[in-house]
Amino acid sequence: LPSTMSRFRDSKWEEVWALIDMSDVRGHPLWLTDLHDVLFNAFHDLHSIFTNYCKSIAGAENARDAELMNMHEWLVFVRDCKIASKSFNRGLAENVFITAT
């Protein structure tokens, strides 16, 4: 990435990482540095995928809304990625979304 893009990615990543709370996951904090590094290295791709499923700037009321995923967008993501199964059905997917927001 060009240096300007790299700086944007790094600052955006740090903003996102600051919002992640994994303290209730078993083994925390032993693996936290490794998780940080793996997600950091994949952040560009993950951010691209996420924003693909979010409202476009044109459809959002403001810039913050363009970076948020609504329930419909989440369910389309779950469907497209074939995450849904008998044990992870639409109701559970909806509950995950509600809990995360």
Salt bridges, closest charged atoms under 4 A:
ASP10 OD1 - ARG9 NH2 3.49
GLU14 OE2 - HIS36 NE2 3.77
GLU15 OE2 - LYS12 NZ 3.61
ASP37 OD1 - HIS36 ND1 3.28
GLU67 OE2 - LYS12 NZ 3.03
ASP80 OD1 - ARG79 NH2 2.87
GLU94 OE2 - ARG90 NE 2.90
